[in-house]
Amino acid sequence: MKIAAIAASVFLAAAAPAVGVDAATPNDTARFLAGMPPSAESPLTPLTKDPAWQQHAKFFDYVFRQLEQRQLSKIRAWARTNLNASRPTVFYMFSGPDFLYADAFYSKATTYVLSGLEPIGSIPNLVKVPLRKIGGTLRNVESSLNSIVRLSFFKTKNMKSDLRAGPLNGALPILYVFLVRSGKTIHDVSLVKLDEQGAADSDSDGASDKTARGVKIVFAGGDGEAKTLYYFSTNLENEGVNGSGFLKLFCEKLAPGDSLIKSASYLLHSDNFSRVREFLLANSAVMLQDDSGIPLSDFDPKKWRLFPFGRYLPPIAIFHRKYQSKYAELFRKARPIDFGIGYRWRPNESNLLLIVKLP
């Protein structure tokens, strides 16, 4: 951000009156964070005159326009051709707050279940953020989205610091941005926790226990149809899911669904993650994954049909031991894709495997 813009932001913040006490709606908050104008009556509308917000808006307009042209429009076109029989529910394990790609691949779904270790954070209330901190808050949002808009995945190390910086924290601000930048309108947001039967109840006390905690966001697309996004901050290792009820009590009630796995650090190759691997194999009608997902050897050819797309290259250096010769053999006859995805995000280097369960 230019020094002049920062200086102007500081001046405006010092001179402007305090924002009204009425809280902004979740949708107006999301639009403000995404660099999109909130509604005219929103208490956040006066802040859009701040040069810091205007610079932020121009930056996000450019970033998301480039992302749309480079990847998202191509992914949606691919999905329209190859994912015609999609299920109402999408399971996206190890996703973090990445609603962006879940929606691009599975736009027809009505319930999205995302999960990861990233903290949820509190429900954003920008009205309570001191004016002098608005510019820094917007820069933190930009920083937290840097890797996924450039590379198609979050960097876990960076997320740990980005999601704890500033007055807004956790995954919720990112989910807000991705929802409205995907053309959605947010209607309701509530923090939830699972009860003993796996129902997502209101989480008002924030008590520390083993139950999975999350956020429930009700939103709609351009057609006005109500949809639901759940994000759970939960440990997907066997020890974590055995006690949280996330898979057995909550997700199984929504099954069967479709699944997405990308940039998952090859965790599903490990015995420590056998429970979530078994859940996905048992409860997915269709799976989309790159090679960081479930090992190819786990797919019984009598139960699954495999459709390779793109190009399989050896894993990036940090995961060099996860090379799969069977993947290489399968992808010799793969159909091309015109977008990048996963750790091998550059054009003509990405692999995508469509896996369909046989009747």
N, C-alpha and C positions, 0 to 999 in steps of 0.2 A: 504494500500500500504506500502511496506517495506521502512524503513528509507533510506536504501542504494539506493533504486531505486529513491526516491525523491531527494536525494543528487546528484545522477548522472544526473537526469533531470535538476536540477538547474545549474549544471556545464555546461551541453551541451547547455542549453538555453543562458548562458552568453557568451559562446565561439563561438557559431554558427553564421554564417552571416545571415542577414535578408533574409526572404523569398522573392522571386521575386514579382514584383508588379502586375503581371497578376493574376486575380481572379481564384480560382479553380472552376471547374464545380460543379453544385449541387450534381451530383452523386459522384464525388470524395470527396466532403465535407462530404456527408452522409457516405460514406465508411470509411473515416478517423474517424469520430465520433463513428461509430459502431465497430471500432477495426478491420476493413477489409482494405487490401492494396488498395490505390487509383491507378489510371493508372500510368504507368511508367513516362509519361511526365508531370504529375501533379506537381505544385509547392509545394504540400503537401507531396510528396514522401520523400524528405530528412528528414522530421519530424518523419517518421516511424522508424528512427534509435534511436530516443529518448527512453531511458529506460522507461519513464513514459507512452509513447504510447504503447510500447511492453507489459508492464504489464497490461495496459488497454485492449489490444487485447486479451491476454490470459484469463483475467477475463470474458470478454464478450463472448468469445468462449465457456467457461465453462458454463456460465449462460444460454445462448441461446440453447446450446446442452441439458442441463437438462430440460429447458422449452419445447423444442421440444419433448423429450421423455416422459415427464410427462403429457403434456396437448395438445400441438398443433397438433401433429401427430394423436392423438386420436380424437380430434375435427374434423379434416379434414376427417377422416374415417367415423365418425358419419354423417357428412354433406353429404358425397357421397351417403350414404344409405338413408337419410331422406329428403334431399333438392334437389331433382332432377329437379324440375320445378321452378328454381329461376329466378327472374326478373333482368333486367339490372341494376336497381338502388337499392342501399341499404341506408336506413335512420337509422342512429345510433345516437339517441338523448342522451344527458347527457354523451357523450362518452369521452370528453376531447380528447387528441391526440392518442386514442387507435385504431390505424389502425390494430394492430396485430391480435386482435380477430375478427374484421370485415372481414379481409381477410381469417382467418382460417375457419369461418363459411360460408362465402359467396365468395368463391374464383372465381366463374364464373361471378360475377358482373363486369360491365364496368364503373360504376359511383358510388362513395362512398360519402355520405354526412354526415360528422361528425359535432357535435356541442357541445359547453360547455362554461363555463365562463372563462376557462383558456385563458390567452392572447396569441395572435399569435406570437408576437415578430417580430424582423426584420429578413430578409433573412440572414442566417449565411455566414460570409465571414472570414474564418480562416486566410487568408493571412494578414488581418489587426490586428489580435490578437497578442500582444507582445509575443515573444517566452517564456518569463519567466512565462506567464500565461497559457500556453498550458496544463501543467499538472493539474492545478487546474480546468481548463475548463473541462477536461475529467472526473475528479472526480465528478464535478457537474452533468454531464450527467449520470454517474453511480448512483448517489444519487437519481436523479429524476425518475429513472426507478426501484428503489428498490422494491417498494410495488407491482407494477403490475407484475413484473416477479416472485415474490414470492407468491402473493395472488390472482392475476388475475384482480385487479382493482387498480386505483389510489386513494390515500388518499388526499382528497381535501386540508386539512390543510397543509400537507407537500408540495403539489404542489405549493401553494402560495409562499412559500419561495424558493423552488428548481428552479422554473421557472423564478425567478428574480435575481438569483445569477450569478455573473461572467459576462464576456464579451458577452456570448451567452445567450439569454433570450427567454422566451415564449415556445410555443408548437412546433415550427418548428424543433428544434434539435431532439426532440423525434420522430416526424413524420419521419424525415430523417432516424433515426436509425431503426425504425420499418419497413420502406419500404425496405431498402437494406438487412436487416436481414431476410426479408420474400422472398428474391430472386428477388426483383424488381430492375429495372434500372430507375433512375429519369432523365427525359428529359428536363423538364421546370418547373420553379417555379415562380409564380407571386402573389403579394398581390392584392386583389380585394375588391370591395364594390358593393352593390346592387343599381341599379338606380331605377327610379320610376316605371319601367316596370318589375323589378325583374331580370334584366340581370346582370351578374357578370362582371363589368367593372374594368379596371385597377385603383388601388388605389394609386396614386402617391403623392397626397397632404397630406394624413393622417389627413384631417380636422375632427374635433370633431362634430358629429351629430348623429342622431338616426338610421341611416341606418346600416344594418348588415355588418360587415367587416369580411373578411376571407382571406384564401390563396387557390390558385388553383395549384395543382401539377399534371403534366402529366407524366405518368410513363408506363412501360411495364413489363410484366412477362417474363418467359422463352420462350413463344411462339412469343414474339415481338408485340403482340396486344396492341395498345395504350389504356390506361385507364386513368380515371381522379379521383382524390381525392380532395374534398373540405372540408376544416375545417373552420367553422364560430365560432368566439368568440362572443356569443350573449346571452342575457338573455331570457330564455325560459318561464319565468312567463308570464301570460296573458298580463300584462302591457307592457312587453318588446316586445313580438311577435306582438302585435297589431300595433305597430309603425314601426317595423324594416323591414317588408315585407319578412322576412325569410321564413315563412311557406306559406303565402298566395300567394306571388309573385314568389318566387324562387322554393321552394320544390314542390308545386303543379304542376309546369310545368314538373317535372321529374316523377310524379306519373302516374300509381300505381307502387309501389316498394315493396321490402321486408324490414322488420325492425328488429333491434336488440336492446334489452334493458337489461342491467344488472348493478347491483350495482348502482342503480339510486336513492338511498336514499328515496325511496317510495314517491318521489315528485309527481308522477302521481296519487297518492291517494288523492291529495289536490285539492280543488276548484281553487286555484291560478294557477294551471297548466292545467286547463280544455281545453284550446285551443290546446295545443300540444297533449293532450290525444285524443281529437276529430279528429285532423288531422291524427294521426296514425290509428285510427279505420276506418276512411273514405278512407285512401289512401294506406293501406297495404294489399297486397295479401297474404302474409305469415308473421307471426311475431314469433320471438324467444325472450323469456324473462325468467328471474327468477322471484321470487315472489315480487321483488322490483319494478316491472313494473306496468302495468295497472291492477287494481283490477279485480278479476275473475268475479265479479258480473256485470261488464260492457260488457261482451261477451254474446250476445244473441245466445242461442243454435240454433236458426233458421238461423243464419247468419255465424256461425263459428263452426269448428270442433276442438276439443282440444285433444292433444296427450301429456300426461305427461311422463317425463323421470326423473329418479333419485329418490331422496328422499326429502320430504318436512319436515323440522324441524322448530320449532318456530324461528322467526327472532333473530338476535344477540341482545345483551342486549340494545344497544342504540336505537333499533327500536322495542322493545318488544311489543309495543301497536299495531303493524301492523300485528299481527297474523290473518290468514284467515282460519276459520273452513272449508269453501268450498274448499280451496286449499288442506287441509289435507284429506278431503274426496275424492277428485279427485285423489290424489297421492297414494291412497291405492292400486291402480292397475297400477301403473307406471312401465314402462320398465326401466331396469338399465342403467346407463352410467358409463364408466370407467375413467372419468376425473372429476376434480373439476372445479367449475365456480362460480363467484359471491361472496357474503359475506361469505357464507358457502362453502369455497373453498377446504376444506379437502375431501379426497376420501370418498365416500359413505355418504356425507352430503349435496351434492348440488342438487338443483332442476332446471330443464329446461323444459319449456312448449312450445311446437310447436303448433301454432295457425294458422289454414288455413281457409281463407274466402271461403264460399260456393259460387258456381256460381250464 
